[in-house]
Each structure stands twice: as structure tokens, then as C-alpha cells.
Amino acid sequence: MTEVFVQSEFAPLRVVVLARSEVSIPANARDSADTRFLAEDSFVLNPVGQDMRDGAPERQAAWERERDAFREVLERHGVRVLRPRLLTGQEKTEAGDDGYANFFARDPFFTVGDQVVESSMRFRHRRREVLPMREIMLTEVYPAECGYVAVPAPEIPEPDDPALGPGPFLEGGDVLVLDRHVFVGSSGLASNALGARWLAKYLAPYGYTVELVRLHERILHLDCALGLVRDGLLVACEEALLDGVPEVLRDWERIGTDFDSATRLATNGLPLSPDVYVTDPEFSFLGDQIRRRGVKVEYVDFAITRSLGGSFRCSTQPLLRTS
């Protein structure tokens, strides 16, 4: 039986869900203020209004190879890798003009301690993203001695509401775990204060403190601005953190990055343990500094994944991270 427990962002990774590579970017995405977190060339590189598999088959194949290379690194370090199923034809049809996504396992659910939480996604094309995860819930989570809940469904917004309603919105990319302290990011693009409030209420009986972290409006999730490498060491873009690094982390050693690098996912590497960290060769300037502090750095080219707005942490969701 799978044990389910996430102690922290850098506790040894033992069981993880690795995302599939499926997306149909909504046809109106180019004109939406909600895509302000993406690089300028994202809509040039990636097809809009159709499945990547149909619109750019060679790019689709290269994208899948990126994920395969990452999987090889995970398994070489002893991590058990789970994969969600692919979207069904009916799920794609039901999505209609909203488009669909099955490409970042971090966001549709998350794990805090022994509590597994299905998210409440803000973007319409991602709201069905949890469905391919449900088979993993059946085989791994239901049999485990852990909690399993879902955030309340978001309210239906008015057609002209740019906020897409009051939510609650709560997404895994915004949730960082440090023992009994949980950080929840909020930029206006994903998780919001009501989502953080719900999580604080839910986790309080288990002894957790939830802290809201305000983000720059061009940052999608907290893990695009802040990463915990090991105890006492973090990477951060301070320009993206409107109130600075959270108080409980201010005595940690800090490796900084500029705002442009943050929007290209510089802080979205993945610790496999306090001794091993995965990042993109694009960010070797960070990798070199991390390596000089005694952490082994593994590099995987994740350029296509990053062009879609996420990287290594976004592509994974741990079920077991414990010493």
C-alpha cells in the first residue's frame, strides 16, 4: 500500500505523479489578460485553438521526449513515477471553446502532510484537469491512510467579471509546504485569498499554519517566484514577492534571480532530496550557485514545457516526500 505524506518541498522524493503532455490552448488566449504570465513567443511556438498533437506534431513529440528525459532522472534517483491517464475524446469534446489541458500535475491536486486535496482551478480550460488524476486517487490514495478532500467548486461568475468570480480558487503551484507551515501564493491569476482561507480552516485541526503570499500580477504561481532547495537555502525573485520573502524564511540563505528569469521559470526547479536538485540548463547560473553549496544539480532541457508556462515542479505532484 502506498504511503501518502509530504513533509516539505525538499524531503526525499519517493513517489510522484508526472504529468502527461496534452493541451489545446483556448482560441481567445492571445487576447486575454490572463495570459500575461506567458513569454511573448508562447503563441508563436505553440498552436492555438487545436490540440498540440494535431497542430504541431513534431513539437508534441519533442515535448514528450522532455518528459521522458525527466522521468529517467527521477527513476535513476529511486523515485517511483506514476502517470495520469490521457484525456478521453468525450472530455475533449465537452471542453468546447474553453480548450483543455492535461500537462501540469502540480495544480489540479496537492498534498500537505497526509492530506490530499483536489484543487479549484481558475482558468476554464484547466477545470477538468483533475479528471485524469482520479485513477491515481483510486489506486494510490483511497487505500492509503490519509485524508482526501476537494476544495469547494468555484461560484459561477458574471460574463464581464475579469476575476472569474469569488472562487474559492486554490491551485497546487501556489502551495509550498515547510513542515507545519504552508505558504499559498496569490497574484490574481490562480489561487485567491478565499482559497487560502478555506485551506487554513481545513488544516487548522491538523496543526498547520497557512500564510498568504502576495505575488506580482505577472506571476502565475508561488513556485514561479520562490523555491525551497533544502533547509536554510532558497531561490527567489524578490521583485515578484510583493511583501518580500516570508518572515519565517528571512534568515535562510538566498540565491536571487531577476524578474525576467523568474517569468521563464528559473525558480521552478525540483529538489529530489536536500542533496539533489533538478533544473533547466537555461538556468545554469542558478545551478552553479546551488552546486557550490553542496547540492548535486541535474539538468534536463525543458524548453517546450516552459513555453507553456510551467517547468519541473509544475510537472510533478508528490504523494510521498519524507525523511
C-alpha positions in Angstrom: 0.0 0.0 0.0 1.3 3.5 -0.9 2.2 5.7 2.0 1.0 9.3 1.4 2.8 12.1 3.2 4.5 15.3 2.1 6.7 16.7 4.9 8.3 19.6 2.9 9.4 20.8 -0.5 12.8 19.1 -0.2 12.3 16.0 1.9 13.4 13.0 -0.1 11.0 12.4 -3.0 9.8 8.8 -3.1 6.5 8.7 -5.0 5.5 11.3 -7.6 2.9 11.9 -10.3 4.5 13.1 -13.5 2.3 15.0 -15.9 1.2 13.9 -19.4 1.7 16.2 -22.4 -1.8 17.2 -23.7 -3.0 20.7 -24.3 -5.4 22.7 -26.5 -4.8 26.4 -25.8 -8.1 28.3 -25.9 -8.7 30.2 -29.2 -9.1 33.5 -27.4 -6.0 33.1 -25.3 -4.0 35.7 -27.2 -6.4 38.5 -26.3 -6.8 37.6 -22.6 -5.1 39.5 -19.8 -4.9 36.1 -18.0 -2.0 35.0 -20.3 0.2 37.9 -19.2 2.4 35.4 -17.3 3.5 33.7 -20.6 6.5 34.5 -22.6 5.8 36.7 -25.7 6.7 33.9 -28.1 4.4 31.3 -26.5 1.6 31.8 -29.0 4.2 31.7 -31.9 5.8 28.5 -30.8 2.6 26.7 -29.8 -0.6 26.2 -31.8 -3.8 27.9 -30.5 -7.3 26.6 -30.8 -6.3 23.0 -31.5 -4.5 20.1 -29.9 -0.7 20.3 -30.0 -0.7 16.8 -31.3 -2.6 18.0 -34.4 -1.3 21.5 -34.8 2.4 20.8 -34.2 3.1 17.0 -34.2 6.9 17.4 -34.2 6.8 19.8 -31.3 4.4 17.4 -29.5 6.9 14.5 -29.9 9.8 16.7 -28.6 7.6 17.7 -25.7 7.0 14.1 -24.8 10.8 13.4 -25.0 11.4 16.2 -22.5 9.1 14.5 -20.0 10.7 11.1 -20.7 14.2 12.5 -20.0 12.9 13.9 -16.8 11.4 10.6 -15.9 14.7 8.9 -16.4 16.3 11.3 -13.9 13.6 10.7 -11.4 13.8 6.9 -11.6 17.6 7.0 -11.6 17.3 8.6 -8.1 14.9 5.9 -6.9 11.7 7.8 -7.3 8.6 5.8 -8.1 6.8 7.6 -11.0 3.1 7.5 -11.6 1.4 8.8 -14.7 -2.2 10.0 -15.1 -4.3 8.7 -17.9 -4.8 10.6 -21.2 -7.9 12.7 -21.7 -10.8 10.9 -23.4 -12.3 12.0 -26.7 -15.5 13.0 -24.8 -13.6 15.1 -22.3 -12.0 17.0 -25.1 -15.3 17.5 -26.9 -17.1 18.7 -23.7 -14.3 21.3 -23.3 -15.5 23.1 -26.4 -14.1 26.6 -27.0 -12.6 26.6 -23.5 -9.8 24.3 -24.6 -8.3 21.7 -22.3 -5.1 20.7 -20.5 -3.5 17.6 -19.0 0.0 18.9 -18.7 0.9 20.1 -15.2 0.2 17.6 -12.4 1.1 20.1 -9.7 -2.0 22.2 -10.0 -5.2 20.0 -10.1 -4.4 18.5 -6.7 -1.8 18.8 -3.9 -0.5 17.0 -0.8 0.1 18.5 2.6 1.2 16.1 5.2 -1.2 13.2 4.9 -3.9 15.3 3.3 -4.6 15.1 -0.4 -6.6 18.0 -1.7 -8.3 18.4 -5.1 -7.9 21.9 -6.3 -10.3 24.6 -7.5 -8.8 25.9 -10.8 -9.4 29.4 -12.0 -8.7 29.1 -15.7 -11.7 27.5 -17.5 -9.5 25.2 -19.8 -7.9 23.7 -16.7 -11.0 22.9 -14.6 -11.3 19.4 -15.9 -7.6 18.7 -15.3 -8.2 16.7 -12.2 -10.2 14.0 -14.1 -7.2 12.1 -15.4 -5.8 12.1 -11.9 -8.8 10.2 -10.5 -7.5 6.7 -11.4 -4.4 7.5 -9.3 -6.6 8.5 -6.5 -8.4 5.2 -6.7 -5.3 3.1 -6.8 -2.9 5.1 -4.5 -4.9 7.4 -2.3 -8.1 5.6 -1.5 -6.2 2.6 0.0 -3.8 4.8 1.9 -4.2 6.0 5.5 -4.7 9.7 4.5 -7.3 12.3 4.1 -8.8 13.1 0.7 -11.0 16.1 0.1 -11.8 18.7 -2.6 -11.9 22.5 -2.4 -15.5 23.8 -2.9 -16.4 24.3 -6.5 -16.0 28.0 -7.6 -19.1 30.1 -8.0 -20.3 30.9 -11.5 -19.0 34.4 -12.5 -20.8 37.1 -14.4 -19.9 37.2 -18.1 -18.0 40.5 -17.7 -16.1 39.6 -14.5 -12.4 39.5 -15.2 -11.7 37.9 -11.8 -13.9 34.9 -12.9 -15.9 35.2 -9.7 -15.0 35.0 -6.0 -13.8 31.4 -6.2 -12.6 29.9 -4.0 -9.6 29.3 -6.1 -6.7 27.2 -4.9 -4.0 25.6 -7.1 -1.1 23.3 -6.2 1.5 25.5 -7.8 0.7 28.2 -5.2 1.1 25.7 -2.3 4.5 25.3 -0.7 5.0 23.0 2.3 7.5 23.5 5.1 6.7 21.1 7.8 3.6 22.6 9.6 3.8 25.9 7.8 2.1 26.2 4.4 2.6 29.1 2.0 -0.2 30.0 -0.5 0.6 32.4 -3.3 -1.9 34.8 -4.8 -1.4 37.1 -7.9 -4.9 37.4 -9.3 -4.2 34.6 -11.9 -4.7 31.5 -9.8 -5.2 31.0 -6.1 -7.0 33.7 -4.2 -7.5 34.8 -0.5 -10.7 32.8 -0.2 -8.9 29.7 -1.3 -6.2 30.3 1.2 -8.8 30.9 3.9 -10.5 27.6 3.1 -7.2 25.7 3.3 -6.3 27.4 6.6 -9.7 26.3 8.1 -9.3 22.8 6.8 -5.7 22.3 8.0 -6.0 24.0 11.4 -7.2 20.9 13.3 -4.1 19.1 12.0 -1.8 21.8 13.5 -0.9 23.7 10.3 -0.4 27.4 9.8 -1.3 28.8 6.3 0.3 32.1 5.2 -0.9 34.0 2.1 2.0 35.4 0.0 1.1 38.2 -2.4 2.6 37.9 -5.9 3.3 40.3 -8.8 0.4 40.2 -11.3 2.6 38.6 -14.0 3.5 35.6 -11.8 1.1 32.6 -12.2 2.0 30.7 -9.1 4.2 31.0 -6.0 6.6 28.3 -7.2 7.4 30.7 -10.1 8.8 33.2 -7.6 10.1 31.1 -4.7 11.7 27.6 -4.3 12.9 25.9 -1.2 16.1 23.9 -2.2 16.9 22.5 1.3 16.6 23.5 4.9 18.2 27.0 5.1 18.6 27.6 1.3 16.1 29.0 -1.1 15.9 30.6 -4.6 13.7 33.6 -5.1 12.8 36.5 -7.2 12.2 39.2 -4.7 10.7 41.6 -7.2 7.9 39.0 -7.7 7.2 38.8 -3.9 5.2 42.0 -3.1 5.9 41.8 0.6 9.4 40.3 0.3 10.4 36.8 1.3 8.0 35.5 4.0 9.2 36.2 7.6 9.8 32.6 8.5 12.3 32.3 5.7 14.2 35.6 6.1 17.1 34.1 7.9 17.6 31.5 5.1 20.5 31.8 2.6 19.0 33.3 -0.6 20.0 32.8 -4.2 18.3 35.5 -6.2 17.1 35.8 -9.8 15.8 38.7 -11.8 12.2 39.1 -12.8 12.8 38.1 -16.5 14.4 34.8 -15.4 11.5 34.2 -13.0 8.9 34.6 -15.8 10.9 32.0 -17.7 10.6 29.6 -14.7 14.0 29.9 -13.1 12.8 29.2 -9.6 10.7 26.2 -10.7 13.3 23.5 -10.3 12.6 20.4 -8.3 14.5 19.1 -5.2 14.7 15.3 -5.2 16.2 15.5 -1.7 18.2 18.0 0.3 21.2 16.8 -1.8 19.8 16.7 -5.4 18.1 19.5 -7.4 16.8 19.4 -11.0 16.7 22.4 -13.2 17.0 23.5 -16.9 20.4 24.2 -18.4 18.9 27.7 -19.3 19.4 28.4 -15.6 22.9 27.1 -15.1 23.7 30.4 -13.4 21.4 29.2 -10.5 22.5 25.6 -10.8 26.2 26.7 -10.4 25.4 28.6 -7.2 23.3 25.7 -5.8 26.1 23.2 -6.6 28.7 25.4 -4.8 26.6 24.9 -1.7 27.0 21.2 -1.8 23.8 20.1 -3.7 24.2 17.9 -6.8 22.4 19.6 -9.8 20.8 17.5 -12.6 20.0 19.3 -15.8 17.1 18.5 -18.2 16.2 20.7 -21.2 12.6 21.7 -20.6 12.2 24.5 -23.2 8.9 23.3 -24.6 7.4 22.7 -21.2 8.5 26.1 -20.1 7.0 27.8 -23.2 3.6 26.6 -21.9 4.0 28.3 -18.5 5.5 25.7 -16.2 8.6 23.6 -15.5 9.8 20.8 -13.2 7.8 21.5 -10.1 4.7 22.3 -12.2 5.1 18.9 -14.0 5.0 16.8 -10.8 2.9 16.3 -7.7 4.4 14.3 -4.8 2.5 11.7 -2.9 5.4 10.7 -0.7 8.2 13.1 0.5 9.6 12.1 3.8 12.9 11.5 5.5 
